[in-house]
């Protein structure tokens, strides 16, 4: 759980939209991500958040999607993966932003973000090179292995976003949590894990995948 003072108290906050950040690419669960300025009425604390709203589905379907979101975010944050420091979902039924997730605005923290995928496929991986991105490739391997060790599965490798740090090096952040789910058993988990690794192989170069897979296996054995 977030420490006191890190995350806004949604029910006690004024929420003002401040521009569109992006749109989801899945036609069957379209979503928008917009910037929100939140001010707690009692404390006066201000937060800038990236707000995610799912545009289609029944309230139960959307609640289930954000239940997956919150479970995955908490587990990945606890494991030390690079995720926003807060994520909260508005659960007040009569609120204008009912069933909207509010997360730390990572563009405010890191600058412009690249989502790096097209239609669920991690196309940005094809641009990574050993000479320039070996540290990033190892980090991606560690992230994916940790996700699998935590028992989470995901159909698409579309959860990483990328940014350039102050040293000019490419870094990653995990932002999309709705598609993470707990596999029904070890067999299903292993099948999905192999598919995820195969997807990485399809989009990384041979040298890049060698580094990735070597570090993925090393992390899985820890």
C-alpha positions as CSV (number, residue, x, y, z in Angstrom):
1,X,0.0,0.0,0.0
2,X,1.2,3.6,-0.7
3,X,2.7,5.4,2.3
4,X,0.7,8.2,3.9
5,X,0.9,11.4,1.9
6,X,2.2,9.8,-1.3
7,X,-1.2,9.2,-2.9
8,X,-4.1,11.6,-3.1
9,X,-7.4,11.0,-1.2
10,X,-9.7,10.8,-4.2
11,X,-13.0,11.2,-2.4
12,X,-11.7,14.4,-0.7
13,X,-10.1,15.9,-3.8
14,X,-11.2,18.4,-6.5
15,X,-10.3,16.9,-9.9
16,X,-9.6,19.1,-12.9
17,X,-8.8,17.6,-16.4
18,X,-5.7,19.1,-18.0
19,X,-5.3,17.5,-21.4
20,X,-5.2,14.2,-23.2
21,X,-2.1,12.0,-22.8
22,X,-3.0,9.0,-25.0
23,X,-5.5,6.4,-26.1
24,X,-5.6,2.7,-25.7
25,X,-5.1,0.6,-28.9
26,X,-7.5,-2.2,-28.2
27,X,-10.7,-1.8,-30.0
28,X,-12.6,-4.1,-27.6
29,X,-11.7,-2.2,-24.5
30,X,-11.0,1.3,-25.7
31,X,-9.5,3.6,-23.1
32,X,-8.2,7.1,-22.8
33,X,-5.4,8.5,-20.6
34,X,-5.6,12.1,-19.5
35,X,-3.8,14.4,-17.2
36,X,-5.6,15.4,-14.0
37,X,-4.8,18.0,-11.4
38,X,-6.0,16.9,-8.0
39,X,-6.3,19.1,-4.8
40,X,-7.2,17.7,-1.5
41,X,-9.9,19.9,0.0
42,X,-8.8,19.5,3.7
43,X,-5.0,19.5,3.4
44,X,-4.6,21.6,0.3
45,X,-2.1,19.1,-1.1
46,X,-1.8,19.0,-4.9
47,X,-1.1,16.1,-7.1
48,X,-0.7,15.7,-10.9
49,X,-1.9,12.4,-12.1
50,X,-2.3,10.3,-15.2
51,X,-5.9,9.2,-15.2
52,X,-7.1,6.2,-17.1
53,X,-10.8,5.8,-18.1
54,X,-12.1,2.7,-19.9
55,X,-14.8,3.7,-22.3
56,X,-16.7,0.5,-22.9
57,X,-18.0,-2.4,-20.8
58,X,-20.4,-2.9,-17.9
59,X,-19.5,-1.5,-14.5
60,X,-18.7,-5.0,-13.3
61,X,-16.3,-5.6,-16.3
62,X,-14.6,-2.3,-15.7
63,X,-14.3,-3.0,-12.0
64,X,-12.8,-6.4,-12.7
65,X,-10.3,-4.8,-15.1
66,X,-9.2,-2.3,-12.5
67,X,-9.1,-5.0,-9.8
68,X,-6.5,-6.7,-12.0
69,X,-4.8,-3.3,-12.4
70,X,-4.5,-2.7,-8.7
71,X,-3.4,-6.2,-7.8
72,X,-0.7,-6.2,-10.4
73,X,0.5,-2.6,-9.5
74,X,0.7,-3.4,-5.8
75,X,2.7,-6.7,-6.4
76,X,5.1,-5.1,-8.9
77,X,5.7,-2.1,-6.7
78,X,6.4,-4.3,-3.7
79,X,8.8,-6.3,-5.8
80,X,10.7,-3.1,-6.7
81,X,9.8,-2.9,-10.4
82,X,9.7,0.5,-12.0
83,X,6.1,1.5,-11.6
84,X,4.3,4.7,-10.5
85,X,4.5,5.4,-6.8
86,X,0.8,5.6,-6.4
87,X,-2.3,4.2,-8.2
88,X,-5.9,4.6,-6.9
89,X,-9.3,3.9,-8.4
90,X,-12.3,6.1,-7.8
91,X,-15.0,3.8,-6.3
92,X,-17.6,6.3,-5.3
93,X,-20.5,5.4,-7.5
94,X,-22.1,8.8,-7.9
95,X,-18.8,10.5,-8.7
96,X,-18.1,12.0,-12.2
97,X,-14.9,9.9,-12.4
98,X,-16.3,6.7,-11.0
99,X,-14.1,3.7,-12.1
100,X,-11.2,5.9,-13.2
101,X,-7.6,5.0,-12.2
102,X,-5.3,7.8,-11.1
103,X,-1.6,7.2,-11.2
104,X,1.6,9.2,-10.7
105,X,2.2,11.3,-13.8
106,X,5.4,9.7,-15.1
107,X,5.8,12.3,-17.9
108,X,6.1,15.0,-15.3
109,X,8.8,12.9,-13.6
110,X,10.8,11.7,-16.6
111,X,9.7,13.8,-19.6
112,X,8.2,12.4,-22.8
113,X,7.3,8.7,-22.8
114,X,7.2,6.3,-25.7
115,X,4.7,3.6,-25.5
116,X,6.8,1.4,-27.7
117,X,4.1,-0.9,-29.0
118,X,1.6,-1.1,-31.9
119,X,-1.6,-3.2,-31.4
120,X,-0.1,-5.0,-28.5
121,X,3.2,-5.9,-30.3
122,X,6.4,-4.5,-28.8
123,X,7.8,-2.9,-31.9
124,X,10.2,-0.6,-30.1
125,X,12.3,-3.7,-29.1
126,X,13.4,-4.0,-32.7
127,X,15.3,-0.7,-32.3
128,X,17.4,-1.9,-29.3
129,X,21.1,-2.7,-29.9
130,X,23.6,-4.5,-27.7
131,X,26.2,-1.7,-27.9
132,X,23.8,1.0,-26.8
133,X,21.0,-0.7,-24.8
134,X,22.6,-3.8,-23.1
135,X,21.6,-2.4,-19.6
136,X,18.1,-1.8,-20.7
137,X,17.8,-5.3,-22.3
138,X,19.0,-6.8,-19.0
139,X,16.4,-4.7,-17.1
140,X,13.6,-5.9,-19.4
141,X,14.7,-9.5,-18.7
142,X,14.7,-8.9,-15.0
143,X,11.2,-7.3,-15.1
144,X,9.6,-10.1,-17.1
145,X,11.2,-12.8,-15.0
146,X,10.0,-11.1,-11.8
147,X,6.5,-10.7,-13.2
148,X,6.4,-14.5,-14.0
149,X,7.8,-15.4,-10.6
150,X,5.1,-13.4,-9.0
151,X,2.6,-15.6,-10.8
152,X,1.3,-13.0,-13.2
153,X,0.5,-13.7,-16.8
154,X,-0.2,-11.3,-19.7
155,X,-1.2,-12.0,-23.3
156,X,0.6,-9.1,-24.8
157,X,4.0,-7.5,-24.1
158,X,2.6,-4.0,-24.2
159,X,3.1,-2.7,-20.6
160,X,6.5,-1.0,-20.9
161,X,7.0,2.6,-21.8
162,X,10.4,4.1,-22.5
163,X,12.1,7.5,-21.8
164,X,15.6,9.0,-22.0
165,X,17.3,9.7,-18.7
166,X,19.5,12.7,-17.8
167,X,22.6,10.8,-19.0
168,X,21.0,10.2,-22.4
169,X,20.4,6.5,-21.7
170,X,17.1,4.8,-22.5
171,X,15.1,3.6,-19.6
172,X,11.8,1.8,-19.0
173,X,8.7,2.2,-16.9
174,X,5.7,-0.2,-16.5
175,X,2.4,1.7,-16.8
176,X,-0.3,-0.7,-18.2
177,X,-1.5,-3.1,-15.5
178,X,-5.1,-4.0,-16.6
179,X,-4.1,-7.1,-18.7
180,X,-2.0,-8.8,-15.9
181,X,-3.8,-11.7,-14.3
182,X,-3.1,-14.7,-12.1
183,X,-2.9,-17.9,-14.1
184,X,-5.2,-20.7,-13.0
185,X,-2.3,-23.0,-12.4
186,X,1.4,-23.6,-13.1
187,X,0.7,-25.2,-16.5
188,X,-1.2,-22.2,-17.8
189,X,1.5,-19.9,-16.3
190,X,4.3,-21.8,-18.0
191,X,2.5,-21.7,-21.4
192,X,2.0,-17.9,-21.2
193,X,5.6,-17.4,-20.0
194,X,6.9,-19.3,-23.0
195,X,4.7,-17.2,-25.3
196,X,6.0,-14.0,-23.7
197,X,9.6,-15.1,-24.2
198,X,8.9,-16.1,-27.7
199,X,7.4,-12.6,-28.4
200,X,10.6,-11.1,-27.1
201,X,12.6,-13.3,-29.4
202,X,10.5,-12.3,-32.4
203,X,11.2,-8.6,-31.8
204,X,14.8,-8.5,-30.5
205,X,17.8,-9.1,-32.7
206,X,19.8,-12.3,-32.2
207,X,22.5,-10.8,-30.1
208,X,20.0,-8.7,-28.1
209,X,17.8,-11.8,-27.4
210,X,20.8,-13.8,-26.3
211,X,21.5,-11.2,-23.6
212,X,17.8,-11.0,-22.7
213,X,17.3,-14.7,-22.4
214,X,20.6,-15.3,-20.4
215,X,19.5,-12.7,-17.9
216,X,15.9,-13.9,-17.8
217,X,17.0,-17.4,-16.9
218,X,19.4,-16.1,-14.3
219,X,16.6,-14.1,-12.7
220,X,14.2,-17.0,-12.8
221,X,16.7,-19.2,-10.9
222,X,17.0,-16.7,-8.0
